[in-house]
Amino acid sequence: MSKKNDGLSLGYRFKWRLTWLLLHVAGPASLSDDLDPRRRMERERAARVARHQAAH
């Protein structure tokens, strides 16, 4: 498993990718990084991986 997927289940990764793609296609237009839902998802995912790596 790659470092960017540590601690993420297959179901979580599938749902995350599907949601990210849907936001890319049908989401809001360009927003600042603070307001962009895709960037928020990416930050939350990175935090989840970091928590898993810190625990191990």
C-alpha positions as CSV (number, residue, x, y, z in Angstrom):
1,M,0.0,0.0,0.0
2,S,1.3,3.4,-0.8
3,K,2.0,6.1,1.9
4,K,-0.9,8.3,0.6
5,N,-3.4,5.5,1.3
6,D,-2.2,4.3,4.7
7,G,-5.1,3.8,7.0
8,L,-7.8,4.3,4.4
9,S,-10.1,1.4,3.6
10,L,-11.1,0.4,0.1
11,G,-14.6,1.6,0.7
12,Y,-13.5,5.0,2.0
13,R,-11.1,5.5,-1.0
14,F,-13.8,4.5,-3.5
15,K,-16.4,6.9,-1.9
16,W,-13.8,9.7,-1.6
17,R,-12.8,9.4,-5.3
18,L,-16.4,9.3,-6.5
19,T,-17.3,12.3,-4.4
20,W,-14.2,14.2,-5.5
21,L,-14.9,13.4,-9.2
22,L,-18.6,14.5,-8.9
23,L,-17.5,17.8,-7.3
24,H,-15.0,18.3,-10.1
25,V,-17.7,17.8,-12.7
26,A,-20.8,19.3,-11.0
27,G,-19.3,21.2,-8.1
28,P,-18.9,25.0,-7.7
29,A,-16.8,27.1,-9.9
30,S,-13.3,28.2,-8.9
31,L,-13.2,29.1,-5.2
32,S,-10.4,30.0,-2.9
33,D,-8.6,27.1,-1.2
34,D,-10.4,27.8,2.0
35,L,-13.9,27.5,0.4
36,D,-13.3,24.8,-2.2
37,P,-14.9,21.5,-1.1
38,R,-12.4,19.4,-3.1
39,R,-9.5,21.1,-1.4
40,R,-11.2,20.6,2.0
41,M,-11.6,16.9,1.2
42,E,-7.9,16.6,0.3
43,R,-6.9,18.3,3.5
44,E,-9.2,15.9,5.6
45,R,-7.8,12.9,3.8
46,A,-4.2,14.0,4.3
47,A,-5.0,14.5,8.0
48,R,-6.5,11.1,8.3
49,V,-3.4,9.5,6.7
50,A,-1.1,11.5,9.0
51,R,-3.1,10.4,12.1
52,H,-2.7,6.7,11.0
53,Q,1.0,7.1,10.3
54,A,1.5,8.8,13.7
55,A,-0.2,6.0,15.5
56,H,2.1,3.4,13.9
